[in-house]
Amino acid sequence: LLTFVNCAYVKWGTRVQDFSTYAKVIALIAVIITGLVKIGQGHTQNFEDLFDGSSQDPGHIALALYSALFSYSGWDTLNFVTEEIKNPERNLPLAIAISMPIVTVIYILTNVAYYAILPINAILDSEAVAVTFADQVFGVMNWTIPLAVALSCFGGLNASILASSRLFFVGSREGHLPDYLCMIHVHRYTPIPALLFNGMMALIYLCVEDVFRLINYYSFSYWFFVGLSIFGQLYLRWKQPDRKRPLKLSLFYPIVFCLLTIFLVVVPLYSDTINSLIGIGIALSGVPVYFLCCYTPAHKRPLQLQSLIGKRASGLSCCFHILNHLCRFLRQWS
């Protein structure tokens, strides 16, 4: 559904994102206010000996950071749509500088509110902490929090689709992925092939039932390549110091960032070797695709591969026609 929404019009995707964000923030503010009121009433017993029994193993800390940092990953999602931002030299860093402190404060206060109401055992045993919290304090209105959680997941997924499709699109345009992924609908200006490819890959990843294991697979490769990209910036600052740069920061920040990414990549490689190797395998699976579909000239590719690429191009053409008919139907219906 969200893939179709983003294929149809960019504005549809941004409206879904705006609505889900408003719903999530309103729900979190309600949770925070409730928790602060309970703390003001003296409900602080759950904060006593809060870190007793916590692990100090670096490997456990790194794996825990995977899940925690996944919640804050929106800071780099905006970079994927730089070409669609007005005046990105000003608005991109401004948006990140404003949003990150706000999100950090909201998330910390939300966790404080959870601990004010729920004991640690209840939080660890709960499959959805916000829902358990709502059952404890909101009474007949407890249905509002599960609805807000669903909208929050909906918005997070929509942001991921919006950003990841642009990543595939630019990768194809730069010659790192097959050419048809950089096609754009001539009227809707949406990268439909990249969106459909992203949706297909998402369905494949759904074969992994444990979401935390999936986060570990993703996070290992993610932080490895993010660290490489930041290291590339340091290399360019050294080799090309006079290069024109719209944004400039002190070298202190990328150096610290690189050191932290090394920790997030190297430590789990020893403490969670199997899952880390699976993450490496997922990343390396793109190498043969690159050599066969991008590096190798078209006339030297295997005949079966040429036939497959041709069938995919025909399939994309059919998807374009289906999307046009669906959008026309929705316009008439609305």
Disulfide bonds with the S-S distance in Angstrom:
none
